[in-house]
Amino acid sequence: MSKHRTVCFFAADISGDRLAADLARAIRDRHPDIALLGAGGSAMAAAGVDVRVHITHLSFTGVLDALRLLRELRRLFRWGMQMVLETQPDLVVLIDAEVVSLPFATWLWRRGIPVLFYFPPQTWLWGRWRMPLIVPLIKRVLSAFPAEAELYRRSGADTVWTGHPLRDLVQVKEDASSALRAIGLDPARPLVALMPGSRRSEIQRLSPPILGAARLMRAQKPELQFVLPLASETLRPEVEAQLARFPLRDLVVYRPDSYAVLSQAQVVIQSSGTATLETALLGIPSVITYRLRPIEYLFASWFMCVDYIGMANILLGDMVQPELFQKHVDAEHLAAEAWSLLTDDVRRRRIIGRLAQLRDLLGPPGAVERAAAAVVELLPEPQVIAAEAYATPLADIVASQDAVGA
């Protein structure tokens, strides 16, 4: 009888959950004998991962938000630790969310459990001084960006540049007009997409100015219609709470299952994050915005190694998509930039032309497949063991909480 090789995934936010799901699906399709389990959310579960700790509902950003949720995070950490001790996986894959993944990597390293980072801590964007602290913890790094891969490689990490999975995933194969009608939108009317973020704190901070900007734009052009795609259904209550405070006519909130609806937006107003790369790959001019607490802004300004906050701008090395940050994040500024992107044909064509260069910067097709191969490469060869071995119970689980947290 063969003993299953086991990969354990940890994804602490919604975007990480989606990345882990795509990676898990690629592993499962090629190696159905590999057991996949972990901590994550609904996307991982749909991809066939045995999700034993549900964590993405916390939806936090930064250290201060993590402190606010410290008791809940501590409890989930203990569950994650217990899961690892019970299952003894051959490899743990940590995805993004470095506030969670770095402490967990340290715990795993102390116990000799191999760790692979998929979308590792973004030291190439901020805090390069952390590199000597991170590299010893990891068995391998899978990087989506060539500059990041080179930085990790120079620091001594076993690094594989996979390219970015969005290069393949951001495609429109459905009929866009039908997709618009299916959620109650009119294909003949101009569409503006509003994307305040995939975390509750982002929605709370950015929804008021984004919705305010949309109302100003609609006052200028009443035929505008708006769409707000939900990164997760768990975010709907927070979005609806914001809409109750700042109502907007002709707005549809929906949970996307493809890029068909979003591809028809003429302009997007959005939070900085993974979604900015998705809209850029769709060739949509967008206003990128973000707002931090003052102390977080001070910290970021000290350690940022790049000039922009939008990934498309970082990769293109230019302010292609306009960015509004901190004190400029208000309805008037956002509306002015979005209106310009909507009505200035020369500016629109220039932006769309630059965005067309982006796909080639994300590497060749097949990023997820390369990542899956790099994960499987670290696993031991399948073992054949005697059938009677399966009658032997697993080692006793560590009983005390102190032993788990040690």
C-alpha positions as CSV (number, residue, x, y, z in Angstrom):
1,M,0.0,0.0,0.0
2,S,1.2,3.5,-0.8
3,K,1.6,6.2,1.8
4,H,0.1,9.5,0.7
5,R,2.4,12.5,0.4
6,T,0.8,15.5,2.0
7,V,0.9,19.2,1.2
8,C,-0.5,21.7,3.8
9,F,-1.6,25.2,2.6
10,F,-2.0,28.3,4.6
11,A,-3.8,31.2,3.1
12,A,-5.0,33.9,5.5
13,D,-6.9,36.3,3.2
14,I,-9.2,36.1,0.3
15,S,-6.7,36.7,-2.5
16,G,-4.4,34.1,-1.0
17,D,-7.3,31.6,-0.8
18,R,-7.8,32.0,-4.5
19,L,-4.1,31.6,-5.3
20,A,-3.9,28.5,-3.1
21,A,-7.0,27.1,-4.8
22,D,-5.5,27.4,-8.3
23,L,-2.2,25.9,-7.1
24,A,-3.9,23.0,-5.4
25,R,-6.1,22.3,-8.4
26,A,-3.0,22.1,-10.6
27,I,-1.3,19.7,-8.2
28,R,-4.4,17.6,-7.8
29,D,-4.9,17.3,-11.6
30,R,-1.4,15.9,-12.1
31,H,-0.9,14.1,-8.9
32,P,-4.2,12.9,-7.4
33,D,-2.3,10.7,-4.9
34,I,-1.0,13.8,-3.0
35,A,-3.2,14.7,0.0
36,L,-4.0,18.4,0.2
37,L,-5.2,20.0,3.4
38,G,-4.8,23.3,5.2
39,A,-6.1,26.6,6.5
40,G,-7.9,28.8,4.1
41,G,-11.4,29.5,2.8
42,S,-14.1,28.5,0.3
43,A,-12.0,28.7,-2.8
44,M,-9.5,26.2,-1.4
45,A,-12.4,23.9,-0.4
46,A,-13.9,24.1,-3.9
47,A,-10.5,23.1,-5.3
48,G,-10.5,19.9,-3.3
49,V,-8.4,21.0,-0.4
50,D,-9.4,19.6,3.0
51,V,-9.8,22.9,4.8
52,R,-9.5,22.2,8.5
53,V,-9.1,25.7,9.7
54,H,-11.2,28.5,8.2
55,I,-9.3,31.8,8.5
56,T,-10.0,34.1,5.6
57,H,-13.2,35.4,7.2
58,L,-10.9,37.6,9.4
59,S,-10.0,39.8,6.5
60,F,-7.5,42.0,8.1
61,T,-4.6,44.1,6.7
62,G,-1.4,45.2,8.5
63,V,-0.1,44.8,12.0
64,L,-2.6,47.1,13.7
65,D,-5.5,45.2,12.3
66,A,-3.8,42.0,13.4
67,L,-3.5,43.3,16.9
68,R,-7.2,44.1,17.0
69,L,-7.9,40.5,16.1
70,L,-5.1,39.1,18.3
71,R,-7.3,36.8,20.4
72,E,-9.0,35.3,17.4
73,L,-5.7,34.9,15.5
74,R,-4.1,33.2,18.5
75,R,-6.9,30.7,18.6
76,L,-6.6,30.0,14.8
77,F,-2.8,29.7,15.1
78,R,-3.2,27.0,17.8
79,W,-5.7,25.2,15.5
80,G,-3.2,25.4,12.7
81,M,-0.3,24.2,14.8
82,Q,-2.4,21.3,16.0
83,M,-3.3,20.4,12.4
84,V,0.3,20.3,11.5
85,L,1.3,18.2,14.5
86,E,-1.5,15.8,13.7
87,T,-0.9,15.4,10.0
88,Q,2.9,15.8,9.8
89,P,2.8,17.1,6.2
90,D,5.8,16.7,3.9
91,L,5.6,20.4,3.0
92,V,3.8,23.5,4.2
93,V,3.0,26.1,1.5
94,L,2.5,29.7,2.9
95,I,0.6,32.1,0.6
96,D,1.0,35.8,0.9
97,A,-0.3,37.5,4.1
98,E,3.1,37.9,5.7
99,V,1.7,39.2,9.1
100,V,0.4,35.6,9.5
101,S,2.8,33.6,7.4
102,L,6.1,34.8,8.8
103,P,5.3,33.9,12.5
104,F,4.0,30.6,11.3
105,A,7.1,30.0,9.2
106,T,9.2,30.6,12.3
107,W,7.2,28.0,14.3
108,L,7.5,25.5,11.5
109,W,11.2,26.1,11.0
110,R,11.8,25.4,14.7
111,R,10.2,22.0,14.3
112,G,12.1,21.1,11.1
113,I,9.0,21.2,8.9
114,P,9.8,22.3,5.3
115,V,8.3,25.6,4.3
116,L,7.6,26.9,0.8
117,F,6.6,30.5,0.2
118,Y,4.2,31.2,-2.7
119,F,3.8,34.9,-3.2
120,P,6.4,35.5,-0.4
121,P,6.9,38.6,1.8
122,Q,7.3,41.6,-0.6
123,T,10.7,42.6,0.4
124,W,11.4,44.0,-3.0
125,L,8.7,46.5,-2.4
126,W,9.4,47.4,1.2
127,G,11.6,46.3,4.1
128,R,14.5,44.7,2.3
129,W,16.3,44.6,5.7
130,R,14.1,41.7,6.6
131,M,15.6,39.4,4.0
132,P,18.3,37.8,6.3
133,L,15.5,37.0,8.8
134,I,13.2,35.4,6.1
135,V,15.5,33.3,3.9
136,P,16.7,30.8,6.6
137,L,13.1,29.9,7.4
138,I,12.3,28.6,3.9
139,K,13.0,25.6,1.8
140,R,12.0,27.3,-1.5
141,V,10.4,30.6,-2.8
142,L,8.1,30.7,-5.7
143,S,8.0,34.2,-7.1
144,A,5.6,35.8,-9.6
145,F,7.9,38.7,-10.4
146,P,11.4,38.6,-11.9
147,A,12.8,41.4,-9.8
148,E,11.5,39.8,-6.6
149,A,12.9,36.4,-7.7
150,E,16.3,37.9,-8.3
151,L,16.4,39.6,-4.9
152,Y,15.6,36.3,-3.1
153,R,18.1,34.4,-5.3
154,R,20.9,36.8,-4.5
155,S,20.0,36.5,-0.8
156,G,20.6,32.7,-0.9
157,A,17.1,31.4,-1.2
158,D,16.2,28.4,-3.5
159,T,14.0,30.5,-5.8
160,V,11.8,29.6,-8.8
161,W,10.4,32.4,-10.9
162,T,7.1,31.0,-12.0
163,G,5.6,34.1,-13.6
164,H,2.2,35.4,-12.5
165,P,-0.9,33.2,-12.7
166,L,-3.1,36.1,-13.6
167,R,-1.4,36.2,-17.0
168,D,-3.4,33.1,-17.9
169,L,-6.4,33.5,-15.7
170,V,-7.5,37.0,-16.8
171,Q,-9.4,36.2,-19.9
172,V,-12.9,36.8,-21.2
173,K,-14.5,33.7,-22.9
174,E,-18.1,34.4,-22.2
175,D,-20.5,36.8,-24.0
176,A,-20.1,40.0,-22.1
177,S,-23.5,41.4,-23.1
178,S,-25.3,38.4,-21.8
179,A,-23.3,38.6,-18.6
180,L,-24.3,42.2,-18.1
181,R,-28.0,41.4,-18.7
182,A,-27.9,38.5,-16.3
183,I,-27.1,40.8,-13.3
184,G,-29.5,43.5,-14.4
185,L,-27.1,45.9,-16.3
186,D,-27.8,47.5,-19.7
187,P,-25.0,46.8,-22.2
188,A,-25.9,50.0,-24.0
189,R,-25.1,52.2,-21.0
190,P,-21.6,53.2,-19.9
191,L,-20.3,51.2,-16.9
192,V,-18.0,52.2,-14.1
193,A,-16.7,49.6,-11.7
194,L,-16.2,50.3,-8.0
195,M,-13.7,48.1,-6.1
196,P,-13.1,49.2,-2.5
197,G,-11.1,46.2,-1.5
198,S,-11.2,42.6,-0.4
199,R,-10.9,43.2,3.4
200,R,-13.4,44.7,5.7
201,S,-11.0,47.4,6.9
202,E,-10.4,48.5,3.3
203,I,-14.2,48.6,2.6
204,Q,-14.8,50.7,5.7
205,R,-12.0,53.2,4.8
206,L,-12.5,53.4,1.0
207,S,-16.2,52.9,0.4
208,P,-17.2,56.4,1.5
209,P,-14.9,58.3,-0.9
210,I,-15.4,55.8,-3.7
211,L,-19.2,55.9,-3.5
212,G,-19.1,59.7,-3.1
213,A,-17.0,59.9,-6.3
214,A,-19.6,57.7,-8.1
215,R,-22.4,60.0,-7.0
216,L,-20.5,63.1,-8.4
217,M,-19.9,61.3,-11.7
218,R,-23.5,60.3,-12.0
219,A,-24.6,63.9,-11.4
220,Q,-22.5,64.9,-14.5
221,K,-23.6,61.9,-16.6
222,P,-26.9,60.4,-15.4
223,E,-26.8,57.5,-17.9
224,L,-23.8,56.0,-16.0
225,Q,-24.4,52.6,-14.3
226,F,-22.1,51.1,-11.7
227,V,-21.0,47.7,-10.6
228,L,-19.3,46.5,-7.4
229,P,-17.8,43.0,-7.7
230,L,-17.5,41.2,-4.3
231,A,-14.2,39.4,-3.7
232,S,-16.1,37.1,-1.4
233,E,-19.7,36.6,-0.4
234,T,-18.6,37.1,3.3
235,L,-18.0,40.8,2.4
236,R,-21.6,41.5,1.4
237,P,-22.9,42.6,4.8
238,E,-20.1,45.2,5.1
239,V,-20.7,46.5,1.6
240,E,-24.4,46.7,2.2
241,A,-23.8,48.6,5.4
242,Q,-21.7,51.1,3.5
243,L,-24.4,51.4,0.8
244,A,-27.0,52.1,3.5
245,R,-24.9,55.1,4.6
246,F,-24.0,56.2,1.1
247,P,-26.7,55.1,-1.3
248,L,-26.0,55.1,-5.0
249,R,-28.6,54.6,-7.8
250,D,-28.0,52.2,-10.7
251,L,-25.5,50.2,-8.7
252,V,-25.4,46.4,-8.9
253,V,-23.4,44.4,-6.3
254,Y,-22.6,40.9,-7.5
255,R,-20.3,37.9,-6.9
256,P,-18.3,37.4,-10.2
257,D,-17.6,33.9,-11.6
258,S,-15.7,35.3,-14.6
259,Y,-14.2,38.6,-15.9
260,A,-17.0,39.1,-18.4
261,V,-18.9,41.9,-16.5
262,L,-15.7,43.7,-15.3
263,S,-14.3,43.7,-18.8
264,Q,-17.0,46.0,-19.9
265,A,-16.2,48.8,-17.4
266,Q,-14.9,51.9,-19.0
267,V,-13.3,53.1,-15.8
268,V,-12.5,51.5,-12.4
269,I,-12.0,53.2,-9.1
270,Q,-10.3,50.7,-6.9
271,S,-8.2,49.9,-3.8
272,S,-4.6,49.0,-4.3
273,G,-4.1,45.3,-4.4
274,T,-4.2,42.2,-6.6
275,A,-7.4,43.5,-8.4
276,T,-5.4,46.4,-9.9
277,L,-3.4,43.9,-11.9
278,E,-6.6,42.2,-13.0
279,T,-8.2,45.4,-14.3
280,A,-4.9,46.4,-15.9
281,L,-4.7,43.1,-17.8
282,L,-8.2,43.7,-19.0
283,G,-7.0,47.1,-20.4
284,I,-9.3,49.2,-18.3
285,P,-8.1,52.7,-17.2
286,S,-8.4,52.9,-13.4
287,V,-7.9,55.2,-10.5
288,I,-5.9,53.4,-7.8
289,T,-6.4,54.5,-4.2
290,Y,-5.4,53.6,-0.7
291,R,-5.6,55.0,2.8
292,L,-3.6,54.0,5.9
293,R,-3.7,55.0,9.5
294,P,-1.2,57.8,10.1
295,I,1.3,55.6,11.9
296,E,1.0,53.0,9.2
297,Y,1.7,55.6,6.6
298,L,4.7,56.8,8.5
299,F,6.1,53.3,8.7
300,A,5.4,52.6,5.0
301,S,7.1,55.8,3.9
302,W,10.2,54.8,5.7
303,F,10.5,51.4,4.2
304,M,8.9,51.5,0.7
305,C,11.4,50.7,-2.0
306,V,9.2,51.7,-5.0
307,D,7.6,54.9,-6.2
308,Y,4.1,53.6,-6.8
309,I,1.4,51.6,-5.0
310,G,-0.3,50.0,-8.0
311,M,1.3,46.8,-9.3
312,A,0.8,47.7,-13.0
313,N,2.6,51.0,-12.4
314,I,5.4,49.2,-10.5
315,L,5.9,46.7,-13.3
316,L,5.7,49.3,-16.0
317,G,8.0,51.7,-14.1
318,D,5.6,54.7,-14.7
319,M,2.5,56.3,-13.4
320,V,0.3,54.8,-16.1
321,Q,-2.8,54.4,-13.9
322,P,-3.4,57.5,-11.7
323,E,-2.9,56.9,-7.9
324,L,-4.4,58.8,-5.0
325,F,-3.0,58.1,-1.6
326,Q,-3.8,59.2,1.9
327,K,-5.0,62.8,2.2
328,H,-6.0,62.9,-1.5
329,V,-8.5,60.1,-1.0
330,D,-11.7,62.0,-1.1
331,A,-14.8,62.0,-3.4
332,E,-13.8,65.1,-5.3
333,H,-10.2,64.0,-6.2
334,L,-11.4,60.5,-7.1
335,A,-14.2,61.8,-9.3
336,A,-12.0,64.2,-11.1
337,E,-9.5,61.6,-12.0
338,A,-12.1,59.0,-13.0
339,W,-14.0,61.6,-15.1
340,S,-10.8,62.4,-16.9
341,L,-10.2,58.7,-17.7
342,L,-13.8,58.4,-18.9
343,T,-13.9,61.5,-21.2
344,D,-10.3,62.2,-22.3
345,D,-9.9,60.0,-25.3
346,V,-6.2,60.8,-25.8
347,R,-5.4,59.9,-22.2
348,R,-7.5,56.7,-22.4
349,R,-5.7,55.5,-25.6
350,R,-2.3,56.2,-24.0
351,I,-3.1,54.3,-20.9
352,I,-4.7,51.3,-22.8
353,G,-1.6,51.2,-25.0
354,R,0.7,51.0,-22.0
355,L,-1.4,48.4,-20.3
356,A,-1.1,46.2,-23.4
357,Q,2.6,45.8,-22.6
358,L,1.9,44.3,-19.1
359,R,1.0,40.7,-20.0
360,D,4.5,40.0,-21.4
361,L,6.1,41.3,-18.1
362,L,4.3,38.6,-16.2
363,G,6.2,35.8,-17.8
364,P,5.2,33.1,-20.3
365,P,1.9,31.1,-20.0
366,G,1.7,28.3,-17.6
367,A,2.6,30.0,-14.3
368,V,0.4,27.8,-12.1
369,E,1.6,24.6,-13.7
370,R,5.2,25.7,-13.1
371,A,4.4,26.5,-9.5
372,A,2.7,23.1,-9.0
373,A,5.8,21.3,-10.5
374,A,8.1,23.3,-8.1
375,V,6.0,22.2,-5.1
376,V,5.9,18.5,-6.1
377,E,9.6,18.5,-6.7
378,L,10.2,19.1,-3.0
379,L,8.1,16.1,-1.9
380,P,9.6,12.7,-1.2
381,E,9.1,9.9,-3.6
382,P,5.9,7.8,-3.0
383,Q,6.5,5.1,-0.5
384,V,5.1,1.6,-0.3
385,I,4.5,0.4,3.2
386,A,3.1,-2.8,4.7
387,A,-0.7,-2.9,5.1
388,E,-0.4,-3.7,8.8
389,A,1.2,-0.3,9.3
390,Y,-2.2,1.3,8.7
391,A,-3.5,-0.5,11.8
392,T,-1.1,1.4,14.0
393,P,-2.6,4.6,15.4
394,L,-1.0,8.0,14.8
395,A,1.3,9.3,17.4
396,D,-0.6,10.8,20.3
397,I,-1.5,14.4,19.6
398,V,0.2,16.8,21.9
399,A,-2.4,17.2,24.7
400,S,-1.6,20.5,26.4
401,Q,-2.0,23.9,24.8
402,D,1.4,24.8,26.2
403,A,3.0,22.0,24.2
404,V,1.2,23.1,21.0
405,G,2.2,26.7,21.4
406,A,5.8,26.0,22.5
